[in-house]
Amino acid sequence: YEIDEAALEEEEELEEGGAAQRKGDPRVRRQDPDRLREEEELEEELENPDKADLDDDGKLSSYEKKRGKAIEKSMKKDKKPTKEQIEALVKKALQEALQKRKG
């Protein structure tokens, strides 16, 4: 009976670090931190799921979820600060200026 050296090497790799640690293994891709972050973001609820439902079937496909999330993320970047946010920033800046003047 012949010993297959390639099979022995593969078995040693499995014993050393597990199959997921081998290069080129598809399971490594699933453990990528960026990919995990994307999946976590998709799991978060959409602010307007009705607008994301393109075919009005009441269910969001993965495409509709991704598209809706991307649109919401883009809209958040474009938002102007609210009056309350501006007032809070001005108040903080004034307090810091007074502290510097006193100190």
Secondary structure, DSSP 8 states (H G I E B T S, - for coil): ----HHHHHHHHHHHHH-GGGSTT-HHHHHT-HHHHHHHHHHHS--S-HHHH-TT-SS---HHHHHHHHHHHHHHHHH----HHHHHHHHHHHHHHHHHHHH-
